[in-house]
Amino acid sequence: MPKLSTRTQEDRRAETRSLLLAAAADLFAHKGFHATSAEAVAAAAHRTTGALYDHFGNKNGLLVAILEGWVEQTILDVTSQFDVDGSDVESRLGSVWDSIANRQDATGEQWLLLEFELWLHAIRDPELGAAGAARFETMRAGLSEGIEQWAGEFGFTLPGSPDEVAAQMIALLIGAAFQYRIDPTSFTKASVVRSLGRLLDLPDQMAPSRTSTASAGV
């Protein structure tokens, strides 16, 4: 007697959503948002255009959903460094940079290209602009909580409010990641860590790479 499928309608919808997101991420990143039609995304996912509109409403909804998922994952990756036992502040900052610029998962090569796509369209489209602002607010909230925790754990004073410093760190990390994506020689992990250390105004004893670089005249 043939085995009956135990997949529910929710399982099938989740699979369809996942396939559409993966196809859209690849096409948007490598061909561009406007150059990719909803029909092309649906065909690449082996689903119908109707399924795409049912799940996401339109292409804007697809782009927002992709980036929301990646922001959530990035926050998880970054905040996982906040409680690493036995590591110093600089080591944790280095791990934060790795989670932004050197992601090893399947989306590592795509996310920055899609981030740029979102920025391009968010300034022209109120729907995407609101979604982009909400995403950055979520990132700032997660990072500010972490750096405030570090300040208490290691006993240093932040040079501004946690929210303000978090916003500055995000600007530095994403700006550096854009340059690094085009020219990998423009930044090293050590140079990013030194920059973050200066931004946090870490005491010299907590930033040995900065003091050793200064003493060497670099």
FENPETA-V201878 format. One line per field, one symbol per residue. ss: DSSP state (2 for helix, 1 for strand, 0 for the rest). phi: phi as a letter, one per 40 degrees, with the letter a starting at -180 (. if undefined). burial: # if it has 9 or more other ideal C-beta (glycine too) atoms within 8 Angstrom, else .. Layout:
BEGIN
ss->???
phi->???
burial->???
END
This chain:
BEGIN
ss->00000000222222222222222222222220000002222222000022222222002222222222222222222220000000002222222222222000000000222222222222000222222222222222222222222222220000000222222222222222222222000000222222222222000222022222222000
phi->.ccccbccccccccccccccccccdcccccbgcccbcccccccccfbccccccccbgacdcccccccccccdccccccccccbccgbccccccccccdcccbcbcccdccccccdcdcddcccbbdccccccccccccccccccccccccdccbgbbccacdccccccccccccccccccccbcccabdcccccccccccfcddccbcccccccccgc
burial->...........##..##.###########...#..#.#.###.##.#...###.##..#############.###.######.#....#############.#...##.#############.....##.##..##.##############..#.#.#...##.######.###.#####......#.#..#########.#...##.###.#.....
END
